[in-house]
């Protein structure tokens, strides 16, 4: 239903916006009473005009709580910008036949201040009514009625905002509950054990997988009770790592043994990340525990097999070196070649044992650089350097190597050191070798420079030693080699891709 100006107020929308059915309009009752006193009228109303009726939210001097819209004075009053006044309704053709004029409450005088919401929508009017005609309101009464109409709207808008806030809070609460339900469902479906803590590390949640794995009663590991689930030998280590993460905000990751419901301890990978708000403040921690027991046992078995194979390979090196020595004794004419070959075999054995020791006794001791290039070079150069380490001086970076690169590197530097001892800087007392290691983008660059040795001449590229060096650098390591025959010794530069030196670099 639309009024004469095309304005329609939907009852359902009004009830939803301002919660009119909730009651509690005591403040509006006080405003209506004050309006009647100010204007010296027996009746005052706060009227909301709906689609088919007008509702009196507050009233004084009238028992009815509303009337049909088609007899409403306020339906016209709300359409203007100023107070709508009817001095004598019996003389006004718009209202002369109105049931509220011809019958109770026998309206003669009417003055209504429009009630307009923040969006500009007319809602109704604050009106005063008299049963006798009047010329109008005084300036003070008009000013007071307009002011009180604005106060009515302030009250209604306050109710609207409160309702909107309440609805939003309810929506937020439902969203949080739904999010929590989805999270718990997802967490329970994961194969890992999932847990969360407060910012201080107090555990407040575990998923179903945790209780399936541990077999403990639900809630029994909340707070700090989780620490008792670790193997006694792992508790202090796990706590120390966890405290460090809590203090620094760094991700938490550790392997420990967790008590299974069978009573056995199984290896588990624990991980956790901090959850931060928009300001970067940690609000909680979210973590997982992954059962890695079978993988751990598999790795231990593989390592044991690898050590056994390494031991057998080392024995093969020794057997081959022994056979070469036996052949040299039986055939003195090949002793020089045999000794040279045996030295290469032994160099390979030392390099292999350095990167893949077959036992704890054969492993490099702390500080000896296991898995690093300079550690292998120390093994290769040991027979040629002096006790002070001044004849072969290494500088620059130390880079990782593994069992793939150890063999060609051992052959390469053994050949260079042997040649230097026979013909180059190490063949004279005052000669020395400067070896510098550097990383240039994706390559490892190694500069070998001999100084103080005898005058050398360029060597042939078809000799066995030269071919061995080229094979090691270019074919096996995918690198490049350049030589410079200077008066005081050989200068050689190697450029080898870092990924060829170590699988760690390859993954990076």
GIDAUR-V503314 format. One record per residue. N is the residue number from 1. RES is the residue in three letters. PHI is phi in degrees with one decimal (* if undefined). PSI is psi in radians with two decimals (none if undefined). Layout:
N&RES&PHI&PSI, N&RES&PHI&PSI
This chain:
1&UNK&*&2.33, 2&UNK&-116.0&2.57, 3&UNK&-85.8&-3.02, 4&UNK&-65.0&-0.36, 5&UNK&-101.4&0.18, 6&UNK&80.1&0.20, 7&UNK&-88.9&2.26, 8&UNK&-126.0&2.27, 9&UNK&-110.0&2.01, 10&UNK&-81.1&2.14, 11&UNK&-57.9&-0.78, 12&UNK&-61.2&-0.70, 13&UNK&-64.8&-0.73, 14&UNK&-62.7&-0.79, 15&UNK&-60.9&-0.67, 16&UNK&-70.8&-0.69, 17&UNK&-73.1&-0.79, 18&UNK&-110.9&0.03, 19&UNK&53.2&0.88, 20&UNK&-67.1&-0.47, 21&UNK&-75.5&-0.17, 22&UNK&-75.5&-0.29, 23&UNK&72.5&-2.76, 24&UNK&75.9&0.75, 25&UNK&-103.1&0.74, 26&UNK&-61.7&-0.70, 27&UNK&-62.8&-0.69, 28&UNK&-68.1&-0.60, 29&UNK&-60.7&-0.73, 30&UNK&-65.6&-0.68, 31&UNK&-65.3&-0.74, 32&UNK&-62.1&-0.75, 33&UNK&-62.3&-0.75, 34&UNK&-67.2&-0.66, 35&UNK&-62.4&-0.73, 36&UNK&-63.2&-0.72, 37&UNK&-66.9&-0.77, 38&UNK&-62.0&-0.72, 39&UNK&-94.9&-0.01, 40&UNK&56.9&0.89, 41&UNK&-123.1&2.67, 42&UNK&-78.0&-0.31, 43&UNK&-130.2&2.43, 44&UNK&-144.5&2.43, 45&UNK&-135.8&2.58, 46&UNK&-108.3&1.85, 47&UNK&-111.9&2.29, 48&UNK&-110.1&2.12, 49&UNK&-91.9&2.05, 50&UNK&-102.5&-2.94, 51&UNK&-65.0&-0.66, 52&UNK&-125.8&-0.10, 53&UNK&-152.7&2.95, 54&UNK&-113.9&2.39, 55&UNK&-109.8&2.33, 56&UNK&-95.0&1.82, 57&UNK&-71.3&-0.55, 58&UNK&-145.8&2.59, 59&UNK&-157.4&2.68, 60&UNK&-142.9&2.37, 61&UNK&82.8&0.16, 62&UNK&-146.0&2.37, 63&UNK&-85.5&-0.56, 64&UNK&-65.1&2.52, 65&UNK&-98.3&0.09, 66&UNK&170.3&2.99, 67&UNK&-143.5&2.92, 68&UNK&-61.6&2.63, 69&UNK&-65.0&-0.59, 70&UNK&-69.3&-0.18, 71&UNK&-110.1&0.19, 72&UNK&-80.9&2.17, 73&UNK&-70.8&-0.65, 74&UNK&-66.5&-0.41, 75&UNK&-63.3&-0.49, 76&UNK&-88.0&-0.68, 77&UNK&-60.7&-0.61, 78&UNK&-73.5&-0.22, 79&UNK&-84.8&-0.21, 80&UNK&-97.0&3.08, 81&UNK&-97.7&-0.24, 82&UNK&-127.8&3.14, 83&UNK&-65.5&2.27, 84&UNK&-93.4&2.17, 85&UNK&-123.9&2.38, 86&UNK&-124.5&1.78, 87&UNK&-64.1&-0.74, 88&UNK&-144.5&1.85, 89&UNK&-64.9&-0.48, 90&UNK&-69.2&-0.42, 91&UNK&-97.4&-0.03, 92&UNK&-98.6&2.04, 93&UNK&-57.7&-0.41, 94&UNK&-71.3&-0.43, 95&UNK&-127.2&-0.03, 96&UNK&-58.3&-0.64, 97&UNK&-97.0&0.12, 98&UNK&-64.6&2.35, 99&UNK&-59.3&-0.49, 100&UNK&-79.0&-0.20, 101&UNK&-96.8&-0.79, 102&UNK&-76.5&-0.38, 103&UNK&-127.2&-3.02, 104&UNK&-57.4&2.42, 105&UNK&-93.0&0.34, 106&UNK&59.3&1.01, 107&UNK&-66.5&2.28, 108&UNK&-116.9&-0.94, 109&UNK&-105.2&2.42, 110&UNK&-141.0&2.38, 111&UNK&-140.4&2.14, 112&UNK&-131.6&2.25, 113&UNK&-93.0&2.19, 114&UNK&-64.6&2.54, 115&UNK&-106.2&1.95, 116&UNK&-119.2&2.27, 117&UNK&-81.7&3.11, 118&UNK&-63.8&-0.38, 119&UNK&-90.1&0.04, 120&UNK&85.9&0.19, 121&UNK&-87.7&2.20, 122&UNK&-73.5&2.30, 123&UNK&-109.2&-0.55, 124&UNK&167.5&-2.54, 125&UNK&-154.8&2.67, 126&UNK&-96.9&2.00, 127&UNK&-127.1&2.71, 128&UNK&-122.1&2.50, 129&UNK&-133.9&2.43, 130&UNK&-128.0&2.69, 131&UNK&-93.3&0.06, 132&UNK&-127.4&2.62, 133&UNK&-64.1&2.65, 134&UNK&-145.1&2.66, 135&UNK&-71.5&-0.52, 136&UNK&155.7&-2.83, 137&UNK&-103.7&2.67, 138&UNK&-72.7&2.90, 139&UNK&-59.1&-0.71, 140&UNK&-65.2&-0.71, 141&UNK&-66.8&-0.70, 142&UNK&-64.0&-0.76, 143&UNK&-63.7&-0.74, 144&UNK&-66.6&-0.69, 145&UNK&-66.7&-0.71, 146&UNK&-64.7&-0.71, 147&UNK&-64.3&-0.72, 148&UNK&-70.4&-0.53, 149&UNK&-63.9&-0.70, 150&UNK&-66.1&-0.60, 151&UNK&-67.9&-0.64, 152&UNK&-59.7&-0.80, 153&UNK&-66.3&-0.62, 154&UNK&-61.7&-0.70, 155&UNK&-65.3&-0.77, 156&UNK&-67.7&-0.72, 157&UNK&-65.3&-0.60, 158&UNK&-63.1&-0.73, 159&UNK&-63.0&-0.70, 160&UNK&-64.0&-0.80, 161&UNK&-64.3&-0.70, 162&UNK&-62.1&-0.74, 163&UNK&-65.0&-0.72, 164&UNK&-64.0&-0.71, 165&UNK&-64.1&-0.76, 166&UNK&-61.9&-0.76, 167&UNK&-62.5&-0.72, 168&UNK&-64.8&-0.69, 169&UNK&-63.3&-0.69, 170&UNK&-66.1&-0.73, 171&UNK&-62.2&-0.76, 172&UNK&-62.4&-0.75, 173&UNK&-63.2&-0.71, 174&UNK&-66.7&-0.68, 175&UNK&-64.4&-0.73, 176&UNK&-63.8&-0.75, 177&UNK&-63.7&-0.70, 178&UNK&-67.6&-0.72, 179&UNK&-62.8&-0.73, 180&UNK&-64.4&-0.68, 181&UNK&-64.7&-0.77, 182&UNK&-65.0&-0.71, 183&UNK&-61.9&-0.78, 184&UNK&-66.0&-0.66, 185&UNK&-64.2&-0.80, 186&UNK&-64.0&-0.77, 187&UNK&-62.2&-0.71, 188&UNK&-69.1&-0.42, 189&UNK&-83.5&-0.23, 190&UNK&-76.9&2.57, 191&UNK&-72.8&-0.36, 192&UNK&-84.0&2.77, 193&UNK&-79.8&2.28, 194&UNK&-116.8&2.42, 195&UNK&-145.9&2.82, 196&UNK&-142.0&2.71, 197&UNK&-134.9&2.89, 198&UNK&-74.3&2.97, 199&UNK&-55.3&-0.51, 200&UNK&-85.4&0.05, 201&UNK&94.9&0.04, 202&UNK&-73.3&2.12, 203&UNK&-73.6&2.28, 204&UNK&-126.8&-0.12, 205&UNK&-152.3&2.43, 206&UNK&-135.8&2.49, 207&UNK&-82.8&3.10, 208&UNK&-62.9&-0.56, 209&UNK&-62.6&-0.60, 210&UNK&-60.5&-0.82, 211&UNK&-71.5&-0.55, 212&UNK&-64.2&-0.74, 213&UNK&-70.9&-0.86, 214&UNK&-83.5&-0.53, 215&UNK&74.8&0.20, 216&UNK&-86.2&2.76, 217&UNK&-64.1&2.57, 218&UNK&-61.8&2.30, 219&UNK&89.4&-0.19, 220&UNK&-73.2&-0.29, 221&UNK&-108.9&0.21, 222&UNK&-65.3&2.89, 223&UNK&69.0&-2.16, 224&UNK&-107.7&0.15, 225&UNK&-66.7&-0.29, 226&UNK&-65.0&-0.46, 227&UNK&-64.3&-0.49, 228&UNK&-70.0&-0.19, 229&UNK&-81.3&-0.26, 230&UNK&-80.7&2.72, 231&UNK&-60.6&2.42, 232&UNK&-52.1&-0.61, 233&UNK&-73.2&-0.26, 234&UNK&-104.4&-0.16, 235&UNK&-62.6&-0.89, 236&UNK&-64.5&-0.69, 237&UNK&-64.2&-0.76, 238&UNK&-66.1&-0.74, 239&UNK&-63.4&-0.72, 240&UNK&-62.5&-0.78, 241&UNK&-64.3&-0.71, 242&UNK&-66.7&-0.72, 243&UNK&-63.7&-0.66, 244&UNK&-62.9&-0.74, 245&UNK&-64.4&-0.73, 246&UNK&-63.9&-0.63, 247&UNK&-76.5&-0.59, 248&UNK&-106.9&-0.32, 249&UNK&80.1&0.12, 250&UNK&-74.3&2.59, 251&UNK&-56.2&2.56, 252&UNK&-102.4&2.25, 253&UNK&-152.9&2.25, 254&UNK&-162.7&2.63, 255&UNK&-104.5&2.29, 256&UNK&-147.9&2.93, 257&UNK&-97.4&2.19, 258&UNK&-112.5&2.41, 259&UNK&-72.2&2.13, 260&UNK&-84.1&2.80, 261&UNK&-64.4&-0.29, 262&UNK&-76.8&-0.20, 263&UNK&99.6&-0.28, 264&UNK&-80.2&2.79, 265&UNK&-101.7&2.26, 266&UNK&-118.4&2.48, 267&UNK&-67.7&2.35, 268&UNK&-136.9&2.49, 269&UNK&-98.7&2.02, 270&UNK&-100.7&2.30, 271&UNK&-137.0&2.61, 272&UNK&-155.5&2.56, 273&UNK&-128.0&2.57, 274&UNK&-78.6&2.51, 275&UNK&-101.7&2.17, 276&UNK&-115.9&2.65, 277&UNK&-86.0&-3.03, 278&UNK&-61.9&-0.44, 279&UNK&-88.7&0.00, 280&UNK&87.8&0.06, 281&UNK&-79.9&2.34, 282&UNK&-70.9&2.16, 283&UNK&-103.0&-0.38, 284&UNK&-170.5&3.03, 285&UNK&-124.2&2.43, 286&UNK&-120.3&2.22, 287&UNK&-137.0&2.91, 288&UNK&-136.8&2.71, 289&UNK&-124.2&2.17, 290&UNK&-114.8&2.22, 291&UNK&-70.2&1.97, 292&UNK&-118.9&0.37, 293&UNK&-60.6&-0.82, 294&UNK&-64.9&-0.73, 295&UNK&-63.2&-0.66, 296&UNK&-63.6&-0.79, 297&UNK&-64.4&-0.66, 298&UNK&-64.0&-0.76, 299&UNK&-64.1&-0.68, 300&UNK&-63.9&-0.70, 301&UNK&-65.7&-0.73, 302&UNK&-63.4&-0.70, 303&UNK&-66.2&-0.67, 304&UNK&-64.3&-0.75, 305&UNK&-64.0&-0.73, 306&UNK&-61.8&-0.70, 307&UNK&-64.3&-0.71, 308&UNK&-64.4&-0.74, 309&UNK&-64.3&-0.70, 310&UNK&-61.4&-0.71, 311&UNK&-62.5&-0.73, 312&UNK&-67.2&-0.69, 313&UNK&-63.9&-0.74, 314&UNK&-60.9&-0.68, 315&UNK&-64.8&-0.64, 316&UNK&-63.4&-0.75, 317&UNK&-57.5&-0.78, 318&UNK&-65.2&-0.72, 319&UNK&-63.1&-0.79, 320&UNK&-62.5&-0.77, 321&UNK&-61.8&-0.68, 322&UNK&-65.9&-0.73, 323&UNK&-62.6&-0.71, 324&UNK&-63.9&-0.76, 325&UNK&-62.4&-0.69, 326&UNK&-63.2&-0.74, 327&UNK&-63.8&-0.65, 328&UNK&-66.7&-0.62, 329&UNK&-70.4&-0.62, 330&UNK&-77.5&-0.46, 331&UNK&-129.6&1.46, 332&UNK&-56.8&-0.43, 333&UNK&-68.4&-0.30, 334&UNK&-107.4&0.23, 335&UNK&-57.8&-0.76, 336&UNK&-61.2&-0.81, 337&UNK&-65.8&-0.72, 338&UNK&-64.2&-0.74, 339&UNK&-63.4&-0.71, 340&UNK&-63.3&-0.76, 341&UNK&-66.5&-0.73, 342&UNK&-62.4&-0.69, 343&UNK&-61.7&-0.68, 344&UNK&-64.9&-0.75, 345&UNK&-61.8&-0.77, 346&UNK&-65.9&-0.62, 347&UNK&-62.8&-0.72, 348&UNK&-62.5&-0.72, 349&UNK&-62.6&-0.74, 350&UNK&-65.1&-0.74, 351&UNK&-64.4&-0.73, 352&UNK&-63.9&-0.77, 353&UNK&-67.7&-0.43, 354&UNK&-73.5&-0.75, 355&UNK&-89.3&-0.38, 356&UNK&-138.2&1.26, 357&UNK&-64.0&2.48, 358&UNK&-90.3&-0.10, 359&UNK&-160.3&2.94, 360&UNK&-64.4&-0.55, 361&UNK&-69.4&-0.57, 362&UNK&-87.9&-0.16, 363&UNK&-71.9&2.55, 364&UNK&-58.8&2.50, 365&UNK&-78.7&2.79, 366&UNK&-51.6&2.36, 367&UNK&92.4&-0.13, 368&UNK&-92.2&0.04, 369&UNK&73.3&0.72, 370&UNK&-58.1&2.35, 371&UNK&79.5&0.16, 372&UNK&-121.2&2.60, 373&UNK&-59.7&-0.78, 374&UNK&-66.4&-0.49, 375&UNK&-64.1&-0.75, 376&UNK&-65.8&-0.73, 377&UNK&-62.2&-0.63, 378&UNK&-59.3&-0.69, 379&UNK&-66.2&-0.74, 380&UNK&-69.7&-0.68, 381&UNK&-86.6&-0.15, 382&UNK&-52.1&-0.73, 383&UNK&-70.9&-0.26, 384&UNK&-108.2&-0.38, 385&UNK&-87.7&2.83, 386&UNK&-88.1&3.05, 387&UNK&-63.6&-0.53, 388&UNK&-82.5&-0.13, 389&UNK&67.7&0.56, 390&UNK&-98.0&-0.27, 391&UNK&-81.5&-0.58, 392&UNK&-121.7&1.80, 393&UNK&-105.2&2.14, 394&UNK&-106.4&2.49, 395&UNK&-144.6&3.00, 396&UNK&91.8&-2.72, 397&UNK&-78.7&2.83, 398&UNK&-116.0&2.23, 399&UNK&-117.5&2.63, 400&UNK&-73.4&2.54, 401&UNK&-133.1&2.93, 402&UNK&-138.5&-2.97, 403&UNK&-67.7&-0.34, 404&UNK&-71.6&-0.73, 405&UNK&-90.7&-0.25, 406&UNK&-62.2&-0.72, 407&UNK&-64.8&-0.94, 408&UNK&-63.2&-0.61, 409&UNK&-66.6&-0.70, 410&UNK&-62.8&-0.79, 411&UNK&-62.4&-0.76, 412&UNK&-60.0&-0.96, 413&UNK&-77.5&-0.47, 414&UNK&-63.0&-0.74, 415&UNK&-65.1&-0.75, 416&UNK&-64.5&-0.76, 417&UNK&-66.9&-0.69, 418&UNK&-63.7&-0.79, 419&UNK&-62.8&-0.69, 420&UNK&-65.6&-0.61, 421&UNK&-71.8&-0.55, 422&UNK&-84.7&-0.77, 423&UNK&-125.5&-0.29, 424&UNK&-109.9&-2.49, 425&UNK&-62.5&-0.53, 426&UNK&-83.5&-0.02, 427&UNK&-84.9&-0.13, 428&UNK&-126.0&2.67, 429&UNK&-60.5&-0.62, 430&UNK&-94.2&0.00, 431&UNK&-76.3&2.68, 432&UNK&-148.9&2.88, 433&UNK&-124.2&2.28, 434&UNK&-106.9&2.14, 435&UNK&-123.6&2.10, 436&UNK&-119.7&2.32, 437&UNK&-115.1&2.27, 438&UNK&-143.1&2.71, 439&UNK&-106.8&2.14, 440&UNK&-121.4&1.78, 441&UNK&56.2&-2.05, 442&UNK&-95.2&0.13, 443&UNK&-114.1&2.69, 444&UNK&-102.1&2.11, 445&UNK&-106.8&2.23, 446&UNK&-122.3&2.12, 447&UNK&-106.4&2.14, 448&UNK&-110.7&2.07, 449&UNK&-132.8&2.14, 450&UNK&-96.3&2.40, 451&UNK&-134.9&2.58, 452&UNK&76.8&0.18, 453&UNK&-93.3&-3.11, 454&UNK&-70.7&2.83, 455&UNK&-63.4&2.25, 456&UNK&-114.6&2.68, 457&UNK&-111.9&2.65, 458&UNK&-54.6&2.33, 459&UNK&-85.6&2.77, 460&UNK&-73.0&2.58, 461&UNK&-84.1&-0.11, 462&UNK&-103.9&0.09, 463&UNK&-69.6&2.77, 464&UNK&-63.1&-0.74, 465&UNK&-62.7&-0.75, 466&UNK&-64.6&-0.74, 467&UNK&-65.3&-0.63, 468&UNK&-64.5&-0.74, 469&UNK&-63.9&-0.79, 470&UNK&-63.1&-0.73, 471&UNK&-61.0&-0.76, 472&UNK&-65.6&-0.78, 473&UNK&-78.5&-0.92, 474&UNK&-85.3&-0.79, 475&UNK&-79.0&-0.83, 476&UNK&-86.4&-0.59, 477&UNK&-105.7&-0.13, 478&UNK&67.5&0.51, 479&UNK&-104.9&-2.95, 480&UNK&-128.7&2.63, 481&UNK&-136.4&2.38, 482&UNK&-130.4&2.50, 483&UNK&-122.7&2.56, 484&UNK&-137.0&2.05, 485&UNK&-90.6&1.73, 486&UNK&-96.3&2.83, 487&UNK&-57.9&-0.61, 488&UNK&-98.1&0.12, 489&UNK&146.4&2.99, 490&UNK&-75.5&2.36, 491&UNK&-116.9&2.18, 492&UNK&-133.3&2.38, 493&UNK&-121.8&2.29, 494&UNK&-114.3&2.34, 495&UNK&-123.1&1.95, 496&UNK&-123.3&2.27, 497&UNK&-56.9&2.35, 498&UNK&-59.5&-0.57, 499&UNK&-67.3&-0.37, 500&UNK&-80.8&-0.30, 501&UNK&-83.2&-0.62, 502&UNK&-155.6&2.50, 503&UNK&-65.0&-0.47, 504&UNK&-61.5&-0.81, 505&UNK&-65.6&-0.61, 506&UNK&-63.8&-0.72, 507&UNK&-69.2&-0.66, 508&UNK&-65.0&none
